[in-house]
Amino acid sequence: MDDFGLFVCGVVVTLIAGMGVITSQVFMGYTKFVKQPREEADAKREAE
C-alpha cells in the first residue's frame, strides 16, 4: 500500500507541475501576442 500511495503522489505532483508549465507557456505567449500593437497586426494582414 505504501508503494501505491507513493505512486499516486508522484502522478499527482507530475500532473500539477505539467499543468503549471503548460499554463505558464500559454500565458507568456498570450501576453507577448497581446502586447503587439493592433495596427501592426492589421498592416501585416493587409500586406499578405
C-alpha positions, 0 to 999 in steps of 0.5 A: 500500500505504501508503494501505491500511495507513493505512486499516486503522489508522484502522478499527482505532483507530475500532473500539477507541475505539467499543468503549471508549465503548460499554463505558464507557456500559454500565458507568456505567449498570450501576453507577448501576442497581446502586447503587439500593437493592433495596427501592426497586426492589421498592416501585416494582414493587409500586406499578405 
